[in-house]
């Protein structure tokens, strides 16, 4: 049974990896795809829909605030063998895999075509024309899959072209670019003046947010798409080598890795894709094998575990003392960090790949059907918002 389960998990991983290509190539004009998470500010939620639009919603009732801003790209070629246009038309909506970022009245979103758009939000509506686009002409020559981060007056992101970018948030002009050399799908994590980002070359990089200078690099035995978490001076992240790592944020030296030895019953059966959650000295690491591994943040010792019996690719989110997890099959659980008890909150009956996000004791989940669910993390009560403009 273990062999069969491993084969099934491998198939799920392969399907997840090719989903970016398939969903962008097998669509007609205007039908983009993606798995964007969202960001909330002052009662307004911003998210990339699966028809290639940046949508603004009132979190109180889910009503759309103004018309969505559509990302469009000129026909071209490249990517994973096919970009969103795929030769079907001169222009087409662009898939959005990257979760947006916000700074005051500007919302930033990255397109699968390799362009960053900054849109202005005025009180109750989203401007249709972007304040700025980077680059002004053409694209960066790579895909944007990971999310954007706003910090220190800049917008940071990585690309499949192997480069990390820092743009001036107000006008979109380049501040610095660092060429790592291999694909980047993860979202940057920033702590102080250091940016941490994983790469397909199996390394985690620490870069200066000021000028992009490399501070250190740490090598694992597998590609890194998991977004890192910084907690008490330690960087926690997962790798495709089936390990969770803890390294010093200052030096990049290994603190611990889980599992330390390949012991029967403790070794994860698949990759760590999702971003870990760290709370009260404990790491909660979701794996594509359907398990959440509960580890001591100081030494990596396994404290507990939850078997949710379905692959987990979307990043969990913490609400008070509850870790909320959604499996790829759309089953939503709460894991109580004080009692180590799990509770099934709801079944969405829609698949989930996008990272979860939360605000004001409400968890938001974006499904592959382009529905957005607002879920109470205690009762499981939910409200459904439609994002599609079709």
Residue pairs with C-beta under 8 A, 6 or more apart in sequence:
2 269
5 269
5 289
6 269
6 270
9 269
9 270
9 288
9 289
9 290
9 311
10 270
12 288
12 311
12 328
13 270
13 271
13 288
13 311
16 273
16 288
16 311
16 313
16 328
16 353
18 80
19 353
20 80
20 95
20 97
20 112
20 143
20 145
21 79
21 80
21 81
21 82
23 33
23 34
23 95
24 32
24 33
24 79
24 82
24 83
24 84
24 86
24 95
24 112
25 81
25 82
25 86
27 33
27 84
27 86
28 88
29 88
29 89
29 92
29 93
30 51
30 52
30 92
30 93
31 51
31 93
32 50
32 51
32 52
32 71
32 84
32 92
32 93
32 94
32 95
32 96
32 112
33 50
33 95
34 48
34 49
34 50
34 52
34 95
34 96
34 97
34 112
35 97
35 314
35 353
35 354
35 366
35 368
36 47
36 48
36 49
36 96
36 97
36 98
36 99
36 100
36 109
36 354
36 366
37 47
37 99
37 147
37 315
37 354
37 355
37 356
37 357
37 366
38 45
38 46
38 47
38 99
38 100
38 357
38 364
38 366
38 372
39 45
39 46
39 47
39 99
39 100
39 101
39 102
39 107
39 357
40 46
40 59
40 357
40 359
40 364
41 102
43 58
43 59
43 60
44 56
44 57
44 58
44 59
44 65
44 121
45 56
45 57
45 58
45 59
45 359
45 364
45 372
46 54
46 55
46 56
46 57
46 100
46 102
46 107
46 109
46 121
47 54
47 55
47 57
47 99
47 100
47 366
47 372
47 387
48 54
48 55
48 96
48 97
48 98
48 99
48 100
48 109
49 55
49 68
49 96
49 370
49 387
49 388
49 389
50 95
50 96
50 368
50 370
50 387
50 388
51 70
51 93
51 370
51 387
51 388
51 389
51 390
52 70
52 71
52 72
52 84
52 92
52 93
52 94
52 95
52 96
52 111
53 68
53 69
53 70
53 71
53 93
53 96
53 387
53 389
54 68
54 69
54 71
54 96
54 100
54 107
54 109
54 117
54 119
54 126
55 64
55 68
55 126
55 387
55 389
56 64
56 65
56 66
56 68
56 107
56 121
56 125
56 126
57 63
57 64
57 65
57 372
57 385
58 64
58 65
59 359
59 360
59 362
59 374
62 372
62 374
62 383
62 384
62 385
65 121
65 124
65 125
65 126
66 124
66 125
66 126
67 125
67 126
67 128
67 389
68 126
68 389
69 117
69 119
69 126
69 127
69 128
69 130
70 93
71 93
71 94
71 96
71 109
71 111
71 113
71 115
71 117
72 91
72 92
72 93
72 94
73 83
73 84
73 85
73 91
73 92
73 94
73 111
73 113
73 115
73 139
74 85
74 90
74 91
75 85
75 87
75 88
75 89
75 90
75 91
75 92
76 83
76 85
76 113
76 139
77 83
77 87
78 141
79 112
79 143
79 160
80 143
83 112
83 113
84 92
84 93
84 94
84 95
84 112
84 113
85 91
85 92
86 92
94 111
94 112
94 113
94 115
95 111
95 112
96 109
96 110
96 111
96 112
97 112
97 144
97 145
97 146
98 109
98 110
98 111
98 144
98 145
98 146
98 147
98 148
98 157
99 147
99 148
99 187
99 354
99 355
99 357
100 107
100 108
100 109
100 147
100 148
101 107
101 108
101 147
101 148
101 149
101 150
101 155
102 108
102 150
103 150
103 155
103 169
105 120
105 121
105 122
106 118
106 119
106 120
106 121
106 131
106 169
106 170
107 118
107 119
107 120
107 121
107 126
108 116
108 117
108 118
108 148
108 150
108 155
108 169
109 116
109 117
109 119
109 148
110 116
110 117
110 144
110 147
110 148
110 157
111 117
111 144
112 143
112 144
112 145
113 139
113 143
114 139
114 140
114 141
114 142
114 143
114 144
114 159
114 161
115 133
115 134
115 135
115 139
115 140
115 144
116 133
116 134
116 144
116 148
116 155
116 157
116 167
116 172
117 130
117 132
117 133
118 130
118 131
118 132
118 133
118 155
118 169
118 172
119 126
119 127
119 130
119 131
120 126
120 127
120 131
121 127
131 172
132 171
132 172
133 172
134 140
134 167
134 172
134 173
134 174
140 159
140 161
140 163
140 165
141 161
142 159
142 160
142 161
142 162
142 163
143 159
143 160
143 161
144 157
144 159
144 160
145 160
145 184
145 185
146 157
146 158
146 184
146 185
146 186
146 187
146 188
146 225
146 227
147 157
147 187
147 227
147 355
148 155
148 156
148 157
148 187
149 155
149 156
149 157
149 187
149 188
149 189
149 190
150 156
150 169
151 190
151 209
152 190
152 193
152 209
153 168
153 169
153 170
154 166
154 167
154 168
154 169
154 175
154 209
155 165
155 166
155 167
155 169
155 172
156 164
156 165
156 166
156 167
156 188
156 190
156 195
156 209
157 164
157 165
157 187
157 188
158 164
158 165
158 180
158 184
158 185
158 186
158 187
158 188
158 197
158 199
159 165
159 184
160 183
160 184
160 185
161 183
162 179
162 180
162 181
162 182
162 183
162 184
162 199
163 177
163 178
163 179
163 180
163 184
164 177
164 178
164 180
164 184
164 188
164 195
164 197
164 205
164 207
164 212
165 174
165 176
165 177
166 174
166 175
166 176
166 177
166 209
166 212
167 173
167 174
167 175
168 174
168 175
176 211
176 212
177 212
178 207
178 212
178 214
180 199
180 201
180 203
180 205
181 201
182 199
182 200
182 201
183 199
183 200
184 197
184 198
184 199
184 200
185 200
185 225
186 197
186 198
186 199
186 224
186 225
186 226
186 227
186 228
187 197
187 227
187 275
188 195
188 196
188 197
188 227
189 195
189 196
189 197
189 227
189 228
189 229
189 230
189 235
190 196
190 209
191 230
191 235
191 249
193 208
193 209
193 210
194 206
194 207
194 208
194 209
194 215
194 249
195 206
195 207
195 208
195 209
196 204
196 205
196 206
196 207
196 228
196 230
196 235
196 237
196 249
197 204
197 205
197 207
197 228
198 204
198 205
198 223
198 224
198 225
198 226
198 227
198 228
198 237
198 239
199 205
199 223
199 224
200 223
200 224
200 225
201 223
202 219
202 220
202 221
202 222
202 223
202 224
202 239
202 241
203 217
203 218
203 219
203 220
203 224
204 217
204 218
204 220
204 224
204 228
204 235
204 237
204 245
204 247
204 252
205 214
205 216
205 217
206 214
206 215
206 216
206 217
206 235
206 249
206 252
207 213
207 214
207 215
208 214
208 215
215 252
216 251
216 252
217 252
218 245
218 247
218 252
218 254
220 239
220 241
220 243
220 245
221 239
221 241
221 243
222 239
222 240
222 241
222 242
222 243
222 271
223 239
223 240
224 237
224 238
224 239
224 240
225 240
225 273
226 237
226 238
226 239
226 272
226 273
226 274
226 275
226 276
227 237
227 275
227 315
228 235
228 236
228 237
228 275
229 235
229 236
229 237
229 275
229 276
229 277
229 278
230 236
230 249
231 278
231 297
232 297
233 248
233 249
233 250
234 246
234 247
234 248
234 249
234 255
234 297
235 245
235 246
235 247
235 248
235 249
236 244
236 245
236 246
236 276
236 278
236 283
236 285
236 297
237 244
237 245
237 272
237 276
238 244
238 245
238 271
238 272
238 273
238 274
238 276
238 285
238 287
239 245
239 271
239 272
240 271
240 272
242 267
242 268
242 269
242 270
242 271
242 272
242 287
243 257
243 258
243 259
243 268
243 272
244 257
244 258
244 272
244 276
244 283
244 285
244 293
244 295
244 300
245 254
245 256
245 257
246 254
246 255
246 256
246 257
246 283
246 297
246 300
247 253
247 254
247 255
248 255
255 300
256 299
256 300
257 300
258 285
258 293
258 295
258 300
258 302
259 266
259 267
259 268
259 302
260 300
266 302
268 287
268 289
268 291
268 293
269 287
269 289
270 287
270 288
270 289
270 311
271 287
271 288
272 285
272 286
272 287
272 288
273 287
273 288
273 312
273 313
274 285
274 286
274 287
274 312
274 313
274 314
274 315
274 316
274 355
275 315
275 316
275 355
276 283
276 284
276 285
276 286
277 283
277 284
277 316
277 317
277 318
277 323
278 284
278 297
279 318
279 321
279 323
279 337
280 337
281 296
281 297
281 298
282 294
282 295
282 296
282 297
282 303
282 337
283 293
283 294
283 295
283 296
283 297
283 300
284 292
284 293
284 294
284 316
284 323
284 335
284 337
285 292
285 293
285 295
286 292
286 312
286 315
286 316
286 325
287 293
287 312
288 311
288 312
288 313
289 311
290 307
290 308
290 309
290 310
290 311
290 312
290 327
291 305
291 306
291 307
291 308
292 305
292 306
292 308
292 312
292 316
292 323
292 325
292 335
293 302
293 305
294 302
294 303
294 304
294 305
294 306
294 340
295 301
295 302
295 303
296 302
296 303
303 340
304 340
306 325
306 333
306 335
306 342
308 325
308 327
308 331
308 333
308 342
309 327
310 327
310 328
310 329
310 331
311 327
311 328
311 329
312 325
312 326
312 327
312 328
313 328
313 353
314 326
314 328
314 352
314 353
314 354
314 355
314 356
314 365
315 355
315 356
316 323
316 324
316 325
316 326
316 356
317 323
317 324
317 355
317 356
317 357
317 358
317 363
318 324
318 358
319 358
319 361
319 363
319 377
320 361
320 377
321 336
321 337
321 338
322 334
322 335
322 336
322 337
322 377
322 378
323 334
323 335
323 337
324 332
324 333
324 334
324 335
324 345
324 356
324 358
324 363
324 375
324 377
325 332
325 333
325 334
325 335
325 356
326 332
326 333
326 348
326 352
326 356
326 365
327 333
327 352
328 351
328 352
328 353
329 351
329 352
330 347
330 348
330 349
330 350
330 351
330 352
330 367
331 344
331 346
331 347
331 348
332 344
332 345
332 346
332 347
332 348
332 363
332 365
332 375
332 380
333 342
333 343
333 344
333 345
334 342
334 343
334 345
334 377
334 378
335 341
335 342
336 342
336 343
344 380
345 375
345 377
345 379
345 380
346 375
346 380
346 382
348 365
348 367
348 371
348 373
348 382
350 367
350 368
350 369
350 371
351 367
351 368
351 369
352 365
352 366
352 367
352 368
353 368
354 365
354 366
354 367
356 363
356 364
356 365
357 363
357 364
358 364
358 377
361 376
361 377
362 374
362 375
362 376
362 377
363 374
363 375
363 376
363 377
364 372
364 373
364 374
364 375
365 372
365 373
365 375
366 372
366 387
367 373
370 386
370 387
370 388
371 384
371 385
371 386
371 387
372 384
372 385
372 386
372 387
373 382
373 383
373 384
373 385
374 382
374 383
374 384
374 385
375 381
375 382
376 382
